[in-house]
């Protein structure tokens, strides 16, 4: 088509992750969702934000971007007192009861 859509001007963004009851449409409180479900959803979201890129430029190609992301994750883990997060180059290694994540 020869017309412009908002997607051509602005990049797509994930603004949040929400859980809804499919029958009622009401929000579901995280405390009642099984830990395995939350873990799998967070893994899927991680794949989306870590693999997806726009504009023909792969952000993984820039060493400064990778280094900055590693520092941000490391400092955030410290602030949140997440002692099971260890940084190895561009990977955050997370050891929890259910599984190990990278």
Secondary structure, 3 states (H helix, E strand, C coil): CCCCCHHHHCCCCCCCCCCECCCCCCECCHHHCCHHHHHHHHHHHHHHHHHCCCCCCCHHHCHHHHHHHHHHHHHHHHHCCCCCEEEECCEEEEECCCCEEC
